[in-house]
């Protein structure tokens, strides 16, 4: 993100030689003619003067190329701009070229095998091996533009073959042998390769031999003309008659092959075909260009990681992950790369490798660091880490506690949280060699990438969580997708949400100093009943409990409330732990205390493992689809697909428990039994009498349902403030039994200054004012806010009309505020009552300073015939319009059938009957003219003309100001819309502080 004008300063440079970033900054200052000392100033230059930045870097980098560096790019459009169209280069040549500080005897590659054996290559030796392998492959007819796939572990033979293919100008896609035939074909079937390079180690699937798996793969890849083996097993003549060992072909090439030049190809020449994780459908086959990959990786290695020829890099990866390609490019800066193809058998495995091979920069994941912490392993006490100068972590969100653990258990070295993706074969946020590490944060935005966080309205924000986008072209944008001739899938994937910008699918929060915090995938973001929650927030909290070894938060369609969703937490327990009610309560209490009530899951399920993709990422999508009973897209993308069966079984068992509630009383027994039954019905499960309603998964919406039910069933007052003081079965029963609650029709919702005229909010169609609490808490208002409550029926059961209710409230206000202007507002039913109150006040000579109608629809029976027909039609159609309701089409139609019955048959409880009875009260109201000013807050999500009956309101209210607020009518007061509604209501109230409506108008 370009953050111009920042006063952020660079800290004292670390001891030792100047960073490469410092040298490059000086070059940029010569070009820019301005001081770029601060981190944010340099980043601003890199994106605002993008051409200058990339031209300067290409020249400074020392990469080998030919042609012209002008133009730097072909346009300003992220979707279509191409970089360096007149530059030609060869990726392998740049990785293997002689360097001043890394001669041919310098170490280049150390390949550590799972059995402990090691293969070593110097730079000169690696160059020779690649040249001989390229000659052998070229003799087999493989050349420029051919697509080749390779299934192999992460060892030196894979690297040599991959670089040889790159040298020839072929395009390569890689995968691991343990992925299984379905996953392999889901990827490679799109590539249509001419050749398959294969190491069968680990390819067997249970009792199925590796060659049988190979036969299935080859059957799905009809374009493969030759199979080249990297392993030394028997030739698979029965399934691949023409298969040969690549080593045998190379052996026939002279030890010093002729030094022919490798072709230098266009900057965008396809180098890799990479694949998304496949969690949202078939993996996307992304084609990455040689130039974009190379220049991006070298920039990240040299400027952000300060990687040099004296460094040894080990990044724990497989050939199925983009970090394999990323670490390979470290050869271009002269660094020594260590590979490992064995298993991680314990927390010591990788640290012992790091120590044994003198690794200076170690790349790992939050999961591995957490494994070490959970096992109590302290690397600094076990092995010599004196050469390690930095630890990099990616693949998931790195939490604050992990920074503290590394500092204590590993050493005083920077822990750099980096994040980007296969989609850009690079990073959006990285480390910074001159900036301090802030726990939980990435040190800097990637130079040359205009990264921003966008809010829900598409505006860039700082200090807030938003959608990660890149607003300007960048070199490592994919060339495109395979099997996407018109680019439609590519455009839909990255440019449809925010046209003109790359939308990555991650949530990010960017600070003014250029540091950032990742919040996980945006498609994993939870939006439970309008409340947005980042899963990482939940994981950060629950990991503090020693009983919890792992967790996954998933949004599930609520089976008890069609159209709504609920939060489900999957937990993997530590050895010896048991998921009982006390632990569930502790989890809920901790999440509510450290997060918010919205962070508390409605359901907690214990499982033995969480769904994981072959790319090493957890798949919330697979778990969500399983819990919702939806087909799981592309099961082949998961390494551990059978865990979904366990998740489904755990959910079914939990639902069976919820459906078989024990007999808690029928509501006619003692007070505690009535309250206990209400808690159980609302929550869907029985809870101990002392359990906090919110700690066991209760939401604010459910608390309103609970109170409404209890008020009506017990026929006694029970206010939200009383409930919140003791939200347990025992607490509520005691409060009701004490009888201390008054039944006053005015409830103070928010205190304010005594000399300010209060705002009165009129109850909804349940007679309470609980619906306003979230919005009231966000008002920017000095005045007190009162809620007007009412019993909507007389003791005999007769319904009170709008006029009667308004008269009651006018009398109430007269007793608590005898004089002065009145300010009124109400939503829907309450808004109609407020409208009638304003008419009565002005008729009696009392001025009304403000009247706010929160999306108040006209009473249907008072509309002209044509408008009434249109209104009824729109009312029916609205149930099927996305965004107008949270119901599916099936649920909406079922609800319409219930509405047609007019009476809630089978629902005898008063809390269900009352809102149905108010429907007729509402529509029977005979409205009239009102001469005073009205502010009408109109839901932005609406059906134009039909349901937007403002023209009918304007016939009666000529002085109407319309303010649009987000959301649909039914969800206008939900938490997700409350901030905007509160801000616009506050603004309208301040604007109304002028002269009130003259009495008698």
Number of C-alpha atoms within 10 A of each C-alpha: 29 22 19 14 10 15 12 14 13 13 11 9 13 11 7 6 7 13 21 17 18 15 12 16 19 14 15 22 15 11 12 15 8 11 13 18 15 19 25 27 21 23 26 23 23 22 24 18 13 23 20 16 22 25 17 16 19 18 12 13 15 12 21 16 21 14 12 12 20 14 15 21 21 14 14 15 16 19 23 15 18 23 26 25 18 16 20 22 23 27 31 26 22 20 23 23 19 16 17 7 13 22 16 18 11 19 23 26 26 21 21 21 18 12 9 9 8 14 13 14 21 18 25 18 18 21 23 19 22 24 29 26 27 27 25 21 20 15 12 12 11 20 19 18 14 18 24 24 25 26 25 28 28 24 22 23 21 20 22 21 23 27 27 26 27 26 27 26 26 21 27 26 24 30 25 23 25 20 21 19 21 18 23 20 19 20 27 25 18 16 23 18 22 18 21 24 24 25 21 23 17 14 23 17 15 7 6 10 13 19 19 17 20 21 16 15 19 19 13 18 20 12 15 17 13 17 22 22 24 22 17 12 11 9 17 18 11 11 16 17 11 13 18 18 18 21 16 13 17 19 12 11 17 10 12 10 14 11 9 8 11 18 17 20 21 20 26 24 24 28 27 27 27 28 25 20 26 22 22 16 13 18 20 24 26 23 26 27 25 26 26 26 26 28 22 23 24 24 22 23 21 20 22 24 21 19 25 21 20 15 21 26 28 26 25 21 23 23 23 24 23 23 22 18 24 23 23 23 25 26 24 28 28 27 26 28 23 28 27 24 19 15 11 13 8 12 20 18 12 21 20 15 17 24 18 12 15 18 25 22 21 21 22 19 20 18 18 16 18 20 15 20 18 13 11 11 17 19 22 15 10 14 16 15 20 12 15 20 16 20 21 20 24 20 21 20 25 30 22 13 15 17 20 15 16 21 13 13 17 20 19 11 13 21 28 30 33 27 23 17 18 20 21 22 25 24 22 24 28 27 30 23 25 19 19 15 20 17 18 20 26 25 28 29 29 28 28 28 26 25 26 26 25 22 15 9 6 12 11 18 18 20 13 16 20 24 26 26 27 20 21 21 26 25 26 25 24 25 21 24 22 17 12 12 10 10 14 12 17 21 18 11 15 19 18 15 15 14 15 19 22 26 22 21 18 21 23 26 21 26 17 17 18 23 23 26 26 26 23 20 20 17 12 22 21 21 18 21 21 17 13 14 21 20 24 22 18 22 19 18 18 22 17 13 14 12 19 21 20 19 24 21 26 26 26 23 21 17 13 13 10 15 16 17 20 24 24 23 23 24 22 20 20 15 10 6 13 14 16 9 14 12 16 19 21 15 25 29 23 20 24 20 14 15 17 15 18 23 31 28 28 22 21 26 21 19 20 14 20 22 22 21 20 21 23 19 16 19 21 22 18 27 26 21 19 20 21 17 12 11 10 19 15 18 20 25 30 25 19 15 17 12 18 23 11 17 23 19 16 18 21 13 13 15 15 11 14 16 11 11 14 12 9 16 15 10 16 10 10 11 18 21 18 20 28 22 22 22 27 19 15 18 23 21 19 21 19 16 18 12 19 21 26 27 25 26 27 23 23 18 12 16 21 19 18 21 23 22 21 22 17 18 17 15 11 15 17 22 19 15 12 15 20 15 11 18 22 23 26 18 21 24 21 14 16 21 13 9 11 11 14 10 14 11 17 19 18 13 21 18 12 15 11 10 9 11 20 22 22 25 26 31 26 25 21 27 21 25 25 22 17 20 17 18 19 22 15 15 21 15 22 17 18 19 23 21 23 25 23 22 18 24 16 9 8 6 8 10 18 16 18 26 19 15 22 24 16 16 22 18 14 16 16 15 10 9 13 11 12 13 19 23 22 24 26 26 26 21 26 30 25 28 29 29 26 24 26 28 22 17 22 19 14 11 13 22 23 23 24 27 27 25 25 26 27 23 23 22 19 19 15 16 16 10 11 8 19 18 14 14 21 14 13 18 14 13 15 18 21 18 17 12 14 18 19 20 21 16 15 12 15 21 15 13 14 13 11 13 12 10 9 12 14 16 9 6 10 10 12 15 19 17 15 20 16 16 19 22 15 16 19 22 18 15 19 13 18 13 14 22 17 22 19 22 20 24 23 23 22 16 19 18 16 10 13 18 19 18 18 19 11 15 19 14 11 14 18 14 12 18 14 13 17 15 24 19 22 22 21 13 20 22 23 20 18 19 19 24 19 17 27 21 17 18 25 18 14 19 21 14 10 17 11 10 10 18 19 15 15 13 12
